[in-house]
Amino acid sequence: MKQKPNKSYKEFSYRWRKKAVRVRPPFFEKEIVEVFVEVQEVEYYDRNMLLIVAKFVEIVKVGETIEDGLKTGKISRVAASPWSSGLLKKKREDVSVVSYEGKKTLRRSSSYQGHSRP
């Protein structure tokens, strides 16, 4: 099921949810959220995929905010192409590496040679 151009994100999400609860055996809330995020259009999926552990209602609120951003031009639409999702995923993998070296101690060199330590 896809979002219709003349329907709001909220209408789409609740229509989708109504159909999802009819599935037998029933989905758990977590499964509903996972599948719902997976079926999103690229503009929504790219931003909602990090919310996979959120509640369905929270994802709908974020989706409405994304929809408003798309309508006002604050968020640009992503052109869907066969390789775009792989490229975006690769960029995320590159950025996800964080390095931490810990606290370094500074040693001051002294030119004074008068005292020696045992």
C-alpha positions in Angstrom: 0.0 0.0 0.0 1.4 3.4 -1.0 0.5 6.9 0.1 -1.9 8.5 -2.4 -0.9 12.0 -3.5 -4.2 13.5 -2.4 -4.0 12.0 1.1 -2.1 13.3 4.1 0.6 11.2 5.8 -1.7 10.8 8.8 -4.6 9.5 6.7 -2.2 7.1 5.0 -0.6 5.8 8.2 -3.9 5.1 9.9 -5.4 3.5 6.8 -2.3 1.3 6.7 -2.5 0.5 10.4 -6.2 -0.6 10.0 -5.1 -3.1 7.4 -2.1 -4.3 9.3 -4.2 -5.2 12.4 -6.3 -7.5 10.2 -3.3 -9.7 9.4 -3.5 -13.2 10.9 -1.7 -14.2 13.0 -1.6 -10.7 14.3 1.5 -8.6 14.3 3.1 -7.4 17.5 3.5 -3.6 17.8 7.2 -3.9 17.0 6.5 -5.8 13.8 3.8 -3.3 12.7 6.4 -0.5 13.1 9.1 -2.4 11.3 6.9 -3.1 8.3 5.4 0.3 8.2 8.9 2.0 8.2 9.9 -0.4 5.4 7.0 0.6 3.1 7.7 4.3 3.4 8.5 6.5 0.4 12.2 7.3 0.3 11.7 10.8 1.7 10.1 9.3 4.8 12.0 6.0 5.0 15.3 7.8 5.1 14.3 9.8 8.1 12.0 7.3 9.9 14.3 4.3 9.7 16.1 5.5 12.9 12.7 5.4 14.7 12.3 1.6 14.3 12.1 1.2 18.1 9.5 4.0 18.5 5.8 3.6 18.9 3.6 3.8 15.8 2.0 7.0 17.0 5.4 8.6 17.4 6.4 7.7 13.8 3.2 9.2 12.5 4.0 12.5 14.3 7.5 12.5 12.8 6.0 11.7 9.4 3.6 14.6 9.6 6.5 16.9 10.4 8.4 15.5 7.4 5.3 16.0 5.3 5.1 19.7 6.4 8.8 20.1 5.7 8.4 18.7 2.2 5.4 21.0 1.5 7.2 24.1 2.7 10.4 23.3 1.0 12.4 23.0 4.2 13.1 19.4 3.3 14.0 18.5 -0.3 12.5 15.5 -2.0 14.9 12.7 -2.8 14.8 11.4 -6.4 14.3 7.7 -6.2 16.8 5.7 -8.3 17.9 2.1 -8.1 21.2 2.9 -6.6 20.3 5.8 -4.3 19.4 3.8 -1.2 22.6 1.9 -1.5 24.6 5.1 -1.8 22.8 6.6 1.2 23.4 3.4 3.2 27.1 3.5 2.3 27.4 7.1 3.4 25.8 6.3 6.7 28.3 3.4 7.2 31.2 5.7 6.5 29.9 8.3 9.0 29.0 5.8 11.7 32.7 5.2 12.8 33.7 7.1 15.8 37.3 7.2 17.1 38.2 7.9 20.7 41.8 7.9 21.9 41.2 8.8 25.5 42.9 11.4 27.6 46.5 12.0 26.7 49.0 13.1 29.3 51.4 15.9 28.4 55.0 15.7 29.4 57.0 18.8 29.7 60.6 18.5 28.7 62.9 20.2 31.1 66.4 21.4 30.1 67.4 21.3 33.7 69.6 18.3 34.3 70.5 19.0 38.0 68.3 16.3 39.6 68.2 12.8 38.6 65.6 10.3 39.7 66.6 6.8 40.9 
